[in-house]
């Protein structure tokens, strides 16, 4: 019989929430770069925290989120959103600034939220392609 112990690994997590000001007219994926600086005393971080995280949202949704777990406690993270893909008949507002200085504590979830403004640009296109139309 083998018994495994996890000794001295202190981790926390990061929750990234995406909000759009109106229901999405089609499915969309939002990409975020996560860059964390780990304390010198940390064991090798369990999570791939220098990577891209994705939030997939379906048509009609206004919010979505992703959780990055197992980040070494004492880490400080910066999250930046990449520009979303264009949606025909709509325009995205200005991009939110990166969120930096997010401290990760042991057994704690640190949360951050990004909001985007989506504006109709062609009412004729929108009504002809309304996702609720049947």
Steps between C-alpha positions, in 0.01 A plus 500: 500500500634843403409812693563843347537815703497858380737687729549873515330597175299814565283616212214730417296565188400778265152552353468711184146619422399649165193724471352640178249788519241321284409142405750366249347463152715190438741269682828672592826406668699749704871444555708621793872482565590408855848592619590419862819568689551230759682548832854364515394264778226340288535148377456471124152643435241236432292714261621622164464864599696653214246398243180592322165436665176487300142589590249358251157664506194391304261723306275688742750490790624812677747342744747215517802405708802276529689387810876450507572272795818395678697824476782520755396706803688829512490539121404830340315484169421728209206420272456658158214447257577448133274682251185294430416383149277736301127430487331610173259790556662593836804685628699438818575799721848573632687214664516483879843573649700203637434418864827478691611444857252217562631327813447126538454378859491147635161327471345818359342595169605839363241642259523752219244613241528640148208679332464565128252727324342361183314752283273430199632672187251384237137466622388342169762226534415441866123460447555274199735277705343519846587177686153493663313523167312190397 
